[in-house]
Amino acid sequence: MSDAPFRNPGWAGNTGGFELSEDQVRGDDFVGARSVEGDHPSTAATYPYMLADKHPEAPLFEGDFQARFEKILTRYPTKQAALLPTLGLAQEVRGHVGPESMDRVAELLGLSSAYVRGVATFYTMYNKAPVGRYLVQVCTNISCNLCGADDVLEAFLRYTDSEMGELSEDGNFTVIEAECLAACGFPTCVQINSRYYENVTPADVPKIIERLAAAGPGEG
Ligand code: FES
């Protein structure tokens, strides 16, 4: 057995183009304190899974992203095994993983398009169509549902003036229903991008929307 100290470089060792320290990736600053604007005290803030500035036509991949793609490949025994993080990287760059992105990922990994589409469409965390700057996922599963999640969902749709799954006119919001977000003790739970908002009631919705709409790119 090696004497080398155990090192866990974090999620795929990936601090991306953000130059985040491991502490920041793990979100230690959120642990133990509940932010007034969301978050669960026991969860780390997660690495943003989409860049604030997304380019639906951006090349897959170049520059820093090409370097990260190559780094991902070194972590798996086969290219096929690197499919999920590669799709994640594509989504980070383009904001969604449409059919063209799936084909490009298939090409990069030497897989068939059908295989990549089968995998990508299985997972709800890959957006198959462009989403707004804020992807609002309202849990409507049982605990949240019993505590009024349908009304919260309705309020988000009303205040963003959008249809379920569609982009709001200002391009800021896409509201969708989510299955259990594993915060059943704090219903209704709403995930907005990578942040959790708990105990959300319809009365909270206008404040949340107003704050997010006013936030600059990358904030919120
Ligand atoms: S039922 Fe909503 S978080 Fe579990």
Boltz pocket constraint, residues with backbone or C-beta under 6 A from the ligand:
constraints:
  - pocket:
      binder: B
      contacts: [[A, 139], [A, 140], [A, 141], [A, 142], [A, 143], [A, 144], [A, 145], [A, 179], [A, 180], [A, 181], [A, 182], [A, 183], [A, 184], [A, 185], [A, 187], [A, 189]]
      max_distance: 6.0
